[in-house]
Amino acid sequence: MTRDEFSTLPRYWANLARSKH
């Protein structure tokens, strides 16, 4: 996993959580 991908993970999960909520 690249550093860029790791940096995007939090945003990805936050987006998912927001959509789920």
MODELLER restraints for C-alpha pairs under 7 A, 6 or more apart:
rsr = mdl.restraints
at = mdl.atoms
